[in-house]
Amino acid sequence: MSRVIRFERQAAILSEDWDKLISYMTVSEQVGQMLMPDIRQWNGKVTTTVHDGLKDIIHDQDLGGLILFDKNIVDTRQVTTFTHTLQTEAGDIPMFLGIDQEGGVIKRIPGGTNLPGQMALGATGDTTLAEAAGKLTGEELNALGLNINFAPVLDINSNPDNPIIGMRSFGSNADLVTRLGLATIKGLRQSNVIAAVKHFPGHGDTMVDSHLGMPVLTHDLQRLNSVELKPFRAAIENGVEMIMTAHIAFPAIDNEHVTSLKDGSSVPIPATLSHKVLNGLLREEMGYEGLIISDAFTMKAIAEHFGENKAVERAVSAGVDIILMPKDSAAAHQTLVNAVKSGKIPDETIHASVKRILELKAKYGLFERSQTLAQKLTEINGIIGSKQHRAVEQEIAERAVTVLASREGVLPDQIQQGDRVVILAAEEEQAKQIEKQLKLASKSLSLKTEISVIGQGKTNEAVAKADYVILASYQFRNVASQFGWNAYQTLIDAMNSRNQRYTLLSLGNPYEMIYLQNVRSALAVYGKQEPNTTAGINVLVGKKEAGGILPVKME
């Protein structure tokens, strides 16, 4: 880059004249801004530092952003150093550095405040807590050098058989999801982190995981407007700046079909590739002016059926500003360069996307690189997993605990002095975690504890001798109706016949009462993380009350 061009680019950045800056950018640089690959591995090794291979990728493709995963993260000092070095490598245009930090089951930061998850927040129904959750998450991400959080999830989980959203959603009520979603966005914004809400137009009522196949949502426009689109419309009205598309077909909006490269069948166009969905619905009808980012291009709903190069070209033509996680980022970059140079994609389309990207980077202060790495490393200890953040985490977990079943209609069965308690779980590690927390919470009760794995060893004998049984259930990433409920029903029937005290402890999607009969005592805690399970145990030993309200319908 000549001295004159460098000077002019710097002048354009200082004056925030993005049209001028774009005029000094090559086509390669422009389309590079529109790519956000993952960098989990290079040459068979996990990527945790800015090595020569990563430098080559950044410069050869003029990348505008990267998404980080847990493989890229060792600890807080390492990731802070990593993100700082990435920004140094980026040149005069800083990078979007994003991560999935939804809380609950989707978390990335070791030692960070990972929170009890969105459905736990849904059970509290408290917008103040949702805003606090967004704010503290943003503070921790910002301290680590991350500027985009792919959250909150605005999907309305109205289908118990949804295999991928479930407790990642605030609940099944559109108004609840809208209220808590807006509060979370507000909290992230207060911490100077961009909220990328997902998955537009809505992934909540599907029975297929778009990581594995192509979901099709057949609802008409009236239903979509009253349910799925409601939180997204409210987010747009409240200035949300980034929306992630879903790899889901919505025939009520776009009924175009193409021939699948996978098997030659006729497949519908998913929202990510649909001009009618992204331009017609999202931009024109809903009035959205912010950035549109795709969901991951490595997901099979896209990768198998359309072929990556054609899908990348089609997504940008449909209105996507940033392609997230192309399978082959070098090929995706070259595809877009070729499409622009051949006229398949007009210059105006690219310029509009790049301008939106540069404007948002400036709005969130990414061009202002004032802090040194030493300053950042000094500050993170007081922010990541701080006492104040942990207090919010604990309050959400405690207020979320929900009675699903009770003999008297108020309390689950209580653990009593001297009880022999058997803890049953699908995994030994989960049972051990619950046992550890029970011992900490019940030091004055002189309990005898024993753990057992459902379906292994002498489970029935152990349960028969127990005074109290904690039966842990965890259902997530599968279709609820196809879960192995029979083993649970057999145990519940046996305990009922002996009139034993017990609690079915729901650690995942809280749909047990649809599939199990005659449950006399049950609690939902909406996650198997320590804050969730500790909160549930404290209710069982009488230290806390369960005040959560079930945020999903049992039907």
HELIX and SHEET records of a PDB file:
HELIX    1   1 ARG A    3  LEU A   14  1                                  12    
HELIX    2   2 TRP A   18  SER A   23  1                                   6    
HELIX    3   3 VAL A   27  GLY A   32  1                                   6    
HELIX    4   4 ASP A   52  ASP A   60  1                                   9    
HELIX    5   5 ASP A   70  ASN A   72  5                                   3    
HELIX    6   6 THR A   76  GLU A   89  1                                  14    
HELIX    7   7 GLN A  118  THR A  124  1                                   7    
HELIX    8   8 THR A  127  ALA A  143  1                                  17    
HELIX    9   9 GLY A  166  ARG A  168  5                                   3    
HELIX   10  10 ALA A  174  GLN A  190  1                                  17    
HELIX   11  11 LEU A  221  SER A  226  1                                   6    
HELIX   12  12 LYS A  230  GLU A  237  1                                   8    
HELIX   13  13 ALA A  271  LEU A  273  5                                   3    
HELIX   14  14 HIS A  275  HIS A  275  1                                   1    
HELIX   15  15 LYS A  276  GLU A  285  3                                  10    
HELIX   16  16 LYS A  300  PHE A  306  1                                   7    
HELIX   17  17 GLU A  308  ALA A  318  1                                  11    
HELIX   18  18 SER A  329  SER A  342  1                                  14    
HELIX   19  19 ASP A  347  LYS A  363  1                                  17    
HELIX   20  20 LEU A  373  ILE A  380  1                                   8    
HELIX   21  21 LYS A  387  ALA A  400  1                                  14    
HELIX   22  22 GLU A  428  ALA A  441  1                                  14    
HELIX   23  23 LYS A  443  LEU A  445  5                                   3    
HELIX   24  24 THR A  459  LYS A  465  1                                   7    
HELIX   25  25 ALA A  480  GLN A  482  5                                   3    
HELIX   26  26 TRP A  485  SER A  497  1                                  13    
HELIX   27  27 GLU A  512  TYR A  515  1                                   4    
HELIX   28  28 GLU A  530  LEU A  540  1                                  11    
SHEET    1   A 2 LEU A  35  MET A  36  0                                        
SHEET    2   A 2 ILE A 323  LEU A 324  1                                        
SHEET    1   B 2 GLN A  41  TRP A  42  0                                        
SHEET    2   B 2 LYS A  45  VAL A  46 -1                                        
SHEET    1   C 6 GLY A  65  ILE A  67  0                                        
SHEET    2   C 6 PHE A  96  ILE A  99  1                                        
SHEET    3   C 6 ILE A 148  ASN A 149  1                                        
SHEET    4   C 6 ILE A 194  PHE A 200  1                                        
SHEET    5   C 6 MET A 242  THR A 245  1                                        
SHEET    6   C 6 LEU A 291  ILE A 293  1                                        
SHEET    1   D 2 HIS A 257  THR A 259  0                                        
SHEET    2   D 2 SER A 266  PRO A 268 -1                                        
SHEET    1   E 6 THR A 402  ALA A 405  0                                        
SHEET    2   E 6 ALA A 522  ALA A 524 -1                                        
SHEET    3   E 6 ARG A 501  SER A 506  1                                        
SHEET    4   E 6 TYR A 468  SER A 473  1                                        
SHEET    5   E 6 ARG A 420  ALA A 425  1                                        
SHEET    6   E 6 LYS A 448  VAL A 453  1                                        
END                                                                             
